[in-house]
Every structure is written in C-alpha cells, then in structure tokens.
C-alpha cells in the first residue's frame, strides 16, 4: 500500500509554485535591473544639468 499524502502540503506547494512563476513573469515584464535604473537616473541628471546651464536669467524689473 502506498504512503498517505497530506493534501494540504500538496495544495500549498502547488500554490507556491504558481505564485513563483507569476512573480518571474511580472519581473520579466515590469522589472528593471539596478544598472538600468542607475543609467536612467544618470541620464536624467545630465539632462537637468544641461538645461539649467543654458537657462537665461531675466532681469527683474
């Protein structure tokens, strides 16, 4: 006779696997690496610095 199986453990293990696959799909769809985030932040800082450097000061009347 085979060993009895705890159905609660089986159900929870199945739910964990499904949750992990969903998390991996979301990470691939929405996630960015730290290098990508740092590179975008650096680009934004460069653009802001460039625009601030070209700003014309108008005299107050």
C-alpha positions, -999 to +999 in steps of 0.1 A: +000+000+000+013+035-008+021+061+017-007+086+026-003+121+012-010+152+031-032+171+007-028+204+025+010+203+019+005+193-018-020+222-023+003+247-006+033+236-026+013+239-058+002+274-048+038+284-041+050+272-075+022+291-093+030+322-073+067+319-081+060+315-118+037+346-118+064+366-099+090+356-125+067+366-153+060+400-137+097+406-131+104+400-167+076+422-179+079+451-155+112+448-137+145+467-144+179+458-133+198+481-109+222+490-137+193+501-159+178+523-131+212+539-123+218+546-160+184+562-164+189+583-133+223+595-146+208+604-179+181+624-162+207+642-141+227+650-172+197+665-190+187+686-160+222+699-156+224+707-193+191+726-193+200+745-161+233+755-177+215+770-207+189+789-187+187+826-194+184+849-164+159+876-170+165+909-150+137+917-126+121+950-133 
